[in-house]
Amino acid sequence: MKRMIVGVMVGASLMVACSQNSIGNQAEAEDPTENEEVTAASILEDAKQAHEDIQSLEVSMKERNQFDQTENATLTYQFDDGVVYYENELINEKIYKDSEETMILNEYIQLSNKEEQLRERYIDKKTEEHQNPLAYYQQFDDAFFDLFELSEREDFYVLTYIGEEESQKALVEGFADSFIAYSAQITDTDLEESTVNEPEISSFSLSFDVDKDTSLIKGYEIRSSFIIDVNGFENDYDFDGTYLFANANEDVTIDKPDQDEMAVGNLSFDDQEQYEQEAFDYVDAVIQANIYQNVEEYVERAPTGSEEEKREAGDAEQQSFVELYAMALAVDMEEFGVEDEKLMELSEAMLSGYSKSEYMILDSKAIAEDTFHVTVSIQGLSQIDLSRELDLVLTEKMMNGEITEDSSGDEVADAFIDSLDTIYDQNISLNEPRDVIVEVNRAGGDYMILDHTSYIDGFVNGY
């Protein structure tokens, strides 16, 4: 009997032991990562992967801009559809962007073409950054994930950047792109062609909050004081950006604004587009009539009026410019005593070379209901090269006795005209392109330029 009891007890003990072992194995199978170490790098990698699949997002942001102003704005994204909507409280600006167009609405100011390009670049950069902040900053430093320390809150991880100055410098291009692009603009240089020197950083901090359950970023903050030299223009900036993420992967609605909201004053969008194009065409026609002395092209390109009215206007533009040029030339030729008729002939000879100049009209924008800014890229004749060539040819004529101290003013003018013909038959070098803004006014359906100096200087004066 004793053996039976012992046997039963041993059997029961074995069953309990087996049962306990089975339960232990099940628990171990359910939590295979129990002993795995959670690191800052692993959390950042998980967050990066989580954001690769993000479809929509709302971001509340506060940034200090390049003018040392703090801007509060919201950005709403539909990443799958390529749609973003931006609203800025400080400057009352709204930007809508989809795969086909960008609409910029600003209640206070009309942006120039280059300013609009900067705003669109800013939205593109923020879209890339917010869709996956960790992948965005990792592209500037492969070791980015290794430069954080980890702490915990109840529901989220806090990742704090601990990289040294050399590592911090690599990130400046990421968070300060708008500062660099602005510096390039004020030096009148395309960003792609700009020289950006290594920044000097006096302070830097960066931290991310990552949700424990979803691995999605809840928000992040970046602050830095730095000096950066762009195209020889050195600027001291203080950047401060805070970004709070919400409604990730939830249904968000982005309504496309009414186009008329983009129009100036009481203009409709369609009327504004029409007037901008007409101002564009008008500047083109005027340049043809005065700089190129081509009335036929004025008639062809002028946006308004009958053919007779266009021809009359073109003749007036052509003649007034020649007379204006002759008045300026008379001052230079005063010592030679050139007759008025010969001065006009010399002016026409001088102007004939300007047809070798090149220009391109880039943009036309309404800044008021009746005022338009037309941007023209101009490559005028190099006045330095022209003067040098003219000196050489005239000196040769003096040495050959074609011009003497006894030559009359008209004879001297004839020598200039002959020299210009020789020079213009050769290849004359052009200046580097320069963008100028021509202000055009609209009144009663017609257009006028009150100040021609801006574009004439581009063609006539050396720079």
C-alpha positions as CSV (number, residue, x, y, z in Angstrom):
1,M,0.0,0.0,0.0
2,K,2.8,2.4,0.9
3,R,4.4,1.8,-2.5
4,M,1.1,2.5,-4.3
5,I,0.8,5.8,-2.4
6,V,4.4,6.8,-3.2
7,G,3.9,5.8,-6.8
8,V,0.7,7.9,-7.0
9,M,2.6,10.8,-5.4
10,V,5.5,10.5,-7.8
11,G,3.1,10.3,-10.7
12,A,1.3,13.3,-9.6
13,S,4.5,15.2,-9.0
14,L,5.7,14.3,-12.5
15,M,2.4,15.5,-14.0
16,V,2.6,18.8,-12.1
17,A,6.3,19.2,-13.2
18,C,5.3,18.5,-16.8
19,S,2.4,20.9,-16.6
20,Q,4.6,23.6,-15.1
21,N,7.2,23.1,-17.8
22,S,4.5,23.2,-20.5
23,I,3.2,26.5,-19.1
24,G,6.7,27.9,-18.9
25,N,7.4,27.0,-22.5
26,Q,4.1,28.6,-23.6
27,A,4.9,31.8,-21.8
28,E,8.4,31.8,-23.4
29,A,6.9,31.3,-26.9
30,E,4.4,34.1,-26.4
31,D,7.2,36.6,-25.6
32,P,10.3,35.7,-27.5
33,T,11.7,39.3,-27.2
34,E,11.5,39.3,-23.4
35,N,15.3,39.4,-23.1
36,E,16.0,41.6,-26.1
37,E,17.5,45.0,-25.3
38,V,15.5,48.0,-26.4
39,T,17.9,50.7,-27.7
40,A,17.6,54.2,-29.1
41,A,18.8,52.9,-32.5
42,S,16.2,50.1,-32.5
43,I,13.3,52.4,-31.6
44,L,14.4,54.9,-34.3
45,E,14.6,52.1,-36.9
46,D,11.1,50.9,-35.9
47,A,9.7,54.5,-36.2
48,K,11.4,54.9,-39.5
49,Q,9.7,51.7,-40.8
50,A,6.3,52.8,-39.4
51,H,6.5,56.1,-41.2
52,E,7.2,54.4,-44.5
53,D,3.6,53.3,-44.6
54,I,2.0,56.5,-43.4
55,Q,-0.9,57.6,-45.6
56,S,-2.1,60.9,-44.0
57,L,-1.1,63.2,-41.3
58,E,-1.8,66.6,-39.6
59,V,1.1,68.6,-38.3
60,S,0.9,71.6,-36.0
61,M,4.1,73.5,-36.1
62,K,5.9,76.6,-34.7
63,E,9.0,77.8,-36.4
64,R,11.2,80.9,-36.2
65,N,11.9,82.1,-39.7
66,Q,14.8,83.8,-41.3
67,F,13.4,87.2,-40.3
68,D,13.4,86.1,-36.6
69,Q,9.6,85.9,-36.5
70,T,7.8,83.0,-34.9
71,E,5.3,81.4,-37.3
72,N,2.4,79.2,-36.2
73,A,1.1,77.0,-39.0
74,T,-0.6,73.7,-39.8
75,L,0.1,71.2,-42.5
76,T,-2.4,68.6,-43.6
77,Y,-1.1,65.8,-45.8
78,Q,-2.7,63.1,-48.0
79,F,0.6,61.4,-49.0
80,D,-1.0,58.7,-51.2
81,D,-2.7,61.4,-53.3
82,G,0.2,63.8,-53.2
83,V,-1.9,66.6,-51.7
84,V,-0.8,69.0,-49.0
85,Y,-2.5,72.1,-47.5
86,Y,-0.6,74.7,-45.5
87,E,-2.0,77.5,-43.4
88,N,0.1,80.2,-41.7
89,E,-1.5,82.4,-39.1
90,L,1.3,85.0,-38.9
91,I,1.1,86.1,-42.5
92,N,-2.4,84.8,-43.3
93,E,-1.1,82.6,-46.0
94,K,-2.6,79.4,-47.5
95,I,-0.9,77.0,-49.9
96,Y,-2.6,74.1,-51.6
97,K,-0.5,71.7,-53.7
98,D,-1.3,68.6,-55.6
99,S,0.3,66.7,-58.4
100,E,-0.8,69.2,-61.0
101,E,-0.6,72.7,-59.5
102,T,0.4,74.9,-56.6
103,M,-2.0,77.6,-55.3
104,I,-0.6,80.3,-53.0
105,L,-3.1,82.6,-51.3
106,N,-1.7,85.5,-49.3
107,E,-4.1,88.2,-48.0
108,Y,-1.4,90.9,-47.5
109,I,1.2,90.6,-50.3
110,Q,1.6,89.5,-53.9
111,L,4.6,87.3,-54.1
112,S,7.1,87.6,-57.0
113,N,7.9,84.6,-59.1
114,K,11.0,83.8,-57.2
115,E,9.3,84.2,-53.9
116,E,6.6,81.7,-55.0
117,Q,9.3,79.3,-56.0
118,L,10.8,79.6,-52.5
119,R,7.4,78.9,-50.9
120,E,6.8,75.9,-53.1
121,R,10.3,74.6,-52.3
122,Y,9.5,75.0,-48.6
123,I,6.3,73.0,-48.9
124,D,8.1,70.2,-50.8
125,K,10.9,70.1,-48.2
126,K,8.4,70.0,-45.3
127,T,6.4,67.3,-47.0
128,E,9.5,65.1,-47.3
129,E,10.5,65.8,-43.8
130,H,7.2,65.2,-42.1
131,Q,6.3,62.1,-44.0
132,N,9.3,60.3,-42.5
133,P,11.4,62.7,-40.3
134,L,13.9,60.0,-39.4
135,A,14.6,58.9,-42.9
136,Y,14.8,62.6,-43.9
137,Y,17.6,63.4,-41.4
138,Q,19.4,60.1,-41.8
139,Q,20.1,61.0,-45.4
140,F,22.5,63.7,-44.2
141,D,24.3,61.4,-41.7
142,D,24.5,57.6,-42.0
143,A,25.3,57.4,-38.3
144,F,22.3,59.5,-37.3
145,F,20.5,56.7,-35.3
146,D,23.7,56.0,-33.3
147,L,23.7,59.5,-31.8
148,F,20.7,59.4,-29.5
149,E,20.2,58.6,-25.8
150,L,16.9,57.0,-24.7
151,S,14.5,57.8,-21.9
152,E,10.9,56.7,-21.2
153,R,7.6,58.2,-20.3
154,E,4.4,56.1,-19.6
155,D,3.2,56.0,-23.3
156,F,6.2,57.1,-25.3
157,Y,10.0,57.1,-25.7
158,V,12.1,60.2,-25.7
159,L,15.1,60.2,-28.0
160,T,17.6,63.0,-27.4
161,Y,20.3,63.8,-29.9
162,I,23.9,63.7,-28.4
163,G,25.9,64.2,-31.6
164,E,29.0,66.5,-31.5
165,E,29.4,69.6,-33.5
166,E,30.8,67.9,-36.6
167,S,27.7,65.6,-36.7
168,Q,25.4,68.6,-36.1
169,K,26.8,70.4,-39.1
170,A,25.7,67.6,-41.4
171,L,22.0,68.2,-40.3
172,V,22.0,71.9,-41.0
173,E,21.2,71.4,-44.7
174,G,18.0,69.5,-43.5
175,F,16.4,71.9,-41.1
176,A,17.8,75.2,-42.5
177,D,17.1,74.6,-46.2
178,S,14.7,77.7,-46.3
179,F,17.4,79.9,-44.8
180,I,20.0,78.7,-47.3
181,A,17.5,79.2,-50.2
182,Y,16.7,82.7,-49.0
183,S,20.4,83.6,-48.8
184,A,20.9,82.4,-52.3
185,Q,18.0,84.5,-53.6
186,I,19.2,87.7,-52.1
187,T,22.6,87.1,-53.7
188,D,20.7,86.7,-57.0
189,T,22.1,83.2,-57.5
190,D,20.3,79.9,-58.2
191,L,20.5,77.6,-55.2
192,E,22.0,74.8,-57.4
193,E,24.8,77.1,-58.4
194,S,25.4,78.6,-55.0
195,T,28.5,78.2,-52.8
196,V,27.5,77.1,-49.3
197,N,30.3,77.1,-46.8
198,E,30.4,74.8,-43.7
199,P,28.2,76.4,-40.9
200,E,29.5,77.4,-37.5
201,I,27.2,76.1,-34.8
202,S,27.0,77.7,-31.4
203,S,24.1,75.7,-30.0
204,F,22.1,72.7,-31.1
205,S,19.4,70.4,-29.7
206,L,17.1,67.8,-31.2
207,S,14.6,65.3,-29.7
208,F,11.9,63.0,-30.9
209,D,8.9,61.5,-29.0
210,V,7.9,58.1,-30.3
211,D,4.7,56.3,-29.4
212,K,5.3,53.0,-27.7
213,D,2.3,51.2,-29.3
214,T,2.5,52.4,-32.9
215,S,6.1,53.4,-33.2
216,L,4.9,56.6,-34.9
217,I,6.4,59.9,-34.0
218,K,4.2,62.0,-31.8
219,G,6.3,65.1,-32.3
220,Y,9.8,66.5,-32.4
221,E,11.8,69.7,-31.6
222,I,14.9,71.1,-33.1
223,R,16.8,74.3,-32.0
224,S,20.0,75.7,-33.3
225,S,22.0,79.0,-33.5
226,F,24.4,79.0,-36.4
227,I,26.3,81.2,-38.9
228,I,26.3,80.2,-42.5
229,D,28.0,81.7,-45.6
230,V,26.1,81.5,-48.9
231,N,27.8,83.0,-51.9
232,G,30.0,85.2,-49.7
233,F,26.9,86.5,-47.8
234,E,27.3,85.6,-44.1
235,N,24.2,85.4,-41.9
236,D,23.6,84.6,-38.3
237,Y,20.4,82.6,-37.7
238,D,18.5,81.2,-34.8
239,F,16.3,78.3,-35.8
240,D,13.5,77.0,-33.4
241,G,11.1,74.4,-34.7
242,T,8.4,72.4,-32.8
243,Y,6.3,69.9,-34.7
244,L,3.3,68.0,-33.2
245,F,1.8,65.1,-35.2
246,A,-1.8,64.0,-35.1
247,N,-4.4,62.0,-37.0
248,A,-1.9,59.7,-38.6
249,N,-3.5,57.3,-41.1
250,E,-6.9,58.7,-40.4
251,D,-9.3,60.2,-42.9
252,V,-8.4,63.8,-43.5
253,T,-10.2,66.2,-45.9
254,I,-8.4,68.7,-48.0
255,D,-10.6,71.0,-50.1
256,K,-9.1,72.7,-53.1
257,P,-9.5,76.5,-52.8
258,D,-11.6,78.5,-55.2
259,Q,-9.3,80.0,-57.9
260,D,-10.8,83.4,-57.5
261,E,-9.3,83.5,-54.0
262,M,-5.9,83.8,-55.7
263,A,-6.9,86.8,-57.7
264,V,-5.9,90.4,-56.7
265,G,-8.5,92.7,-55.4
266,N,-11.8,92.4,-57.2
267,L,-10.4,90.6,-60.2
268,S,-11.6,87.2,-61.1
269,F,-8.9,84.5,-61.6
270,D,-9.6,84.3,-65.4
271,D,-9.4,88.1,-65.8
272,Q,-6.2,88.3,-63.9
273,E,-4.6,85.5,-66.0
274,Q,-5.7,87.4,-69.1
275,Y,-4.3,90.7,-68.0
276,E,-1.0,89.1,-66.8
277,Q,-0.6,87.6,-70.3
278,E,-1.4,90.9,-72.0
279,A,1.2,92.7,-69.8
280,F,3.7,90.0,-70.7
281,D,3.0,90.5,-74.5
282,Y,3.1,94.3,-74.2
283,V,6.6,94.3,-72.7
284,D,7.7,91.9,-75.4
285,A,6.3,94.2,-78.1
286,V,7.9,97.4,-76.6
287,I,11.3,95.8,-76.5
288,Q,11.0,94.8,-80.1
289,A,10.0,98.4,-81.1
290,N,12.7,100.3,-79.2
291,I,15.7,98.1,-78.5
292,Y,15.4,96.1,-81.7
293,Q,13.8,98.9,-83.8
294,N,11.4,96.5,-85.3
295,V,7.9,98.0,-85.7
296,E,6.6,94.9,-87.5
297,E,7.3,92.7,-84.5
298,Y,5.6,95.3,-82.3
299,V,2.4,95.0,-84.4
300,E,2.6,91.2,-84.3
301,R,3.1,91.0,-80.5
302,A,1.1,93.9,-79.0
303,P,-1.9,92.5,-77.2
304,T,-4.5,95.2,-77.8
305,G,-5.6,97.7,-80.5
306,S,-6.3,97.5,-84.3
307,E,-3.4,96.9,-86.7
308,E,-3.4,100.6,-87.5
309,E,-3.3,101.6,-83.8
310,K,-0.5,99.1,-83.1
311,R,1.6,100.4,-86.0
312,E,1.1,104.0,-84.8
313,A,2.1,103.0,-81.3
314,G,5.1,101.0,-82.6
315,D,6.4,103.9,-84.7
316,A,6.1,106.1,-81.6
317,E,8.0,103.7,-79.4
318,Q,10.7,103.3,-82.1
319,Q,11.2,107.0,-82.7
320,S,11.1,108.1,-79.1
321,F,13.8,105.7,-78.2
322,V,16.1,106.8,-81.0
323,E,15.5,110.4,-80.0
324,L,16.2,109.6,-76.4
325,Y,19.4,107.8,-77.3
326,A,20.5,110.7,-79.5
327,M,20.0,113.1,-76.6
328,A,22.3,111.0,-74.5
329,L,24.8,110.7,-77.3
330,A,24.9,114.4,-77.9
331,V,26.4,115.0,-74.5
332,D,29.2,112.5,-75.3
333,M,29.8,114.0,-78.8
334,E,29.4,117.7,-77.8
335,E,33.2,118.5,-78.2
336,F,33.1,117.3,-81.8
337,G,30.2,119.6,-82.8
338,V,28.2,116.9,-84.6
339,E,25.0,118.1,-86.4
340,D,21.6,116.9,-85.2
341,E,20.9,114.9,-88.4
342,K,24.3,113.1,-88.1
343,L,23.6,112.4,-84.4
344,M,20.4,110.6,-85.4
345,E,22.3,108.6,-88.0
346,L,25.0,107.7,-85.4
347,S,22.3,106.8,-82.9
348,E,20.7,104.4,-85.4
349,A,24.1,102.9,-86.1
350,M,24.7,102.3,-82.4
351,L,21.3,100.8,-81.8
352,S,21.6,98.4,-84.8
353,G,24.0,96.4,-82.7
354,Y,21.5,95.9,-79.9
355,S,19.6,93.5,-82.1
356,K,22.4,91.0,-81.2
357,S,21.3,91.2,-77.6
358,E,19.1,88.4,-76.2
359,Y,16.2,88.4,-73.8
360,M,13.5,86.2,-72.4
361,I,10.3,87.2,-70.6
362,L,10.0,84.9,-67.7
363,D,6.9,85.9,-65.8
364,S,4.1,88.4,-65.4
365,K,2.3,88.9,-62.1
366,A,-0.5,91.2,-61.0
367,I,0.4,93.2,-57.8
368,A,-2.7,95.3,-58.0
369,E,-5.9,95.3,-60.1
370,D,-4.2,97.7,-62.6
371,T,-0.4,97.0,-62.0
372,F,1.7,94.2,-63.2
373,H,5.3,93.2,-62.7
374,V,6.9,91.5,-65.7
375,T,10.2,89.8,-65.2
376,V,12.7,89.9,-68.1
377,S,16.0,88.1,-68.3
378,I,18.4,90.2,-70.4
379,Q,21.8,89.6,-72.0
380,G,22.8,93.0,-73.3
381,L,26.0,93.8,-75.3
382,S,29.1,93.9,-73.2
383,Q,29.8,97.7,-73.1
384,I,33.3,97.0,-71.9
385,D,34.1,94.9,-75.0
386,L,32.3,97.3,-77.3
387,S,34.3,100.3,-76.0
388,R,37.6,98.4,-76.3
389,E,36.9,97.3,-79.8
390,L,35.7,100.8,-80.8
391,D,38.9,102.4,-79.4
392,L,41.1,99.9,-81.3
393,V,39.3,100.6,-84.7
394,L,39.3,104.4,-84.2
395,T,42.9,104.4,-83.2
396,E,43.8,102.5,-86.4
397,K,41.8,105.1,-88.4
398,M,43.7,107.9,-86.7
399,M,47.0,106.3,-87.4
400,N,46.0,105.8,-91.1
401,G,45.1,109.5,-91.3
402,E,41.4,108.8,-91.8
403,I,40.7,111.0,-88.8
404,T,42.7,114.1,-88.0
405,E,42.5,117.1,-85.7
406,D,41.0,119.0,-88.6
407,S,38.2,116.5,-89.2
408,S,34.7,118.0,-88.8
409,G,32.3,116.6,-86.3
410,D,30.3,114.9,-89.0
411,E,33.5,113.3,-90.3
412,V,34.2,112.0,-86.9
413,A,30.7,110.7,-86.6
414,D,31.1,108.9,-90.0
415,A,34.3,107.3,-88.7
416,F,32.3,106.0,-85.7
417,I,29.5,104.7,-87.9
418,D,32.0,102.9,-90.1
419,S,33.8,101.5,-87.1
420,L,30.5,100.2,-85.6
421,D,29.7,98.5,-88.8
422,T,33.0,96.7,-88.7
423,I,32.6,95.7,-85.0
424,Y,29.0,94.5,-85.4
425,D,29.9,92.3,-88.2
426,Q,32.0,90.4,-85.7
427,N,30.8,88.3,-82.8
428,I,30.2,90.7,-79.9
429,S,30.2,89.1,-76.4
430,L,27.1,89.4,-74.3
431,N,26.8,90.1,-70.5
432,E,25.7,87.4,-68.2
433,P,21.9,87.2,-68.0
434,R,20.3,89.6,-65.5
435,D,16.7,89.5,-64.4
436,V,14.9,92.9,-64.2
437,I,11.3,93.7,-63.3
438,V,9.3,96.0,-65.6
439,E,6.2,97.6,-64.0
440,V,3.3,97.8,-66.4
441,N,0.1,99.8,-65.8
442,R,-3.3,99.0,-67.3
443,A,-5.9,101.8,-67.9
444,G,-9.0,101.6,-70.1
445,G,-7.9,98.3,-71.5
446,D,-4.5,99.6,-72.7
447,Y,-1.1,99.1,-71.3
448,M,1.8,101.5,-70.6
449,I,5.3,101.5,-69.1
450,L,5.9,104.7,-67.1
451,D,9.6,103.9,-66.4
452,H,11.6,102.2,-69.2
453,T,14.9,102.6,-67.3
454,S,14.8,99.2,-65.7
455,Y,15.0,97.1,-68.9
456,I,16.8,99.7,-71.1
457,D,19.7,99.6,-68.6
458,G,19.9,95.8,-69.1
459,F,20.5,96.2,-72.8
460,V,22.5,99.5,-73.0
461,N,24.6,99.8,-69.8
462,G,27.5,97.6,-69.0
463,Y,27.4,95.6,-65.7
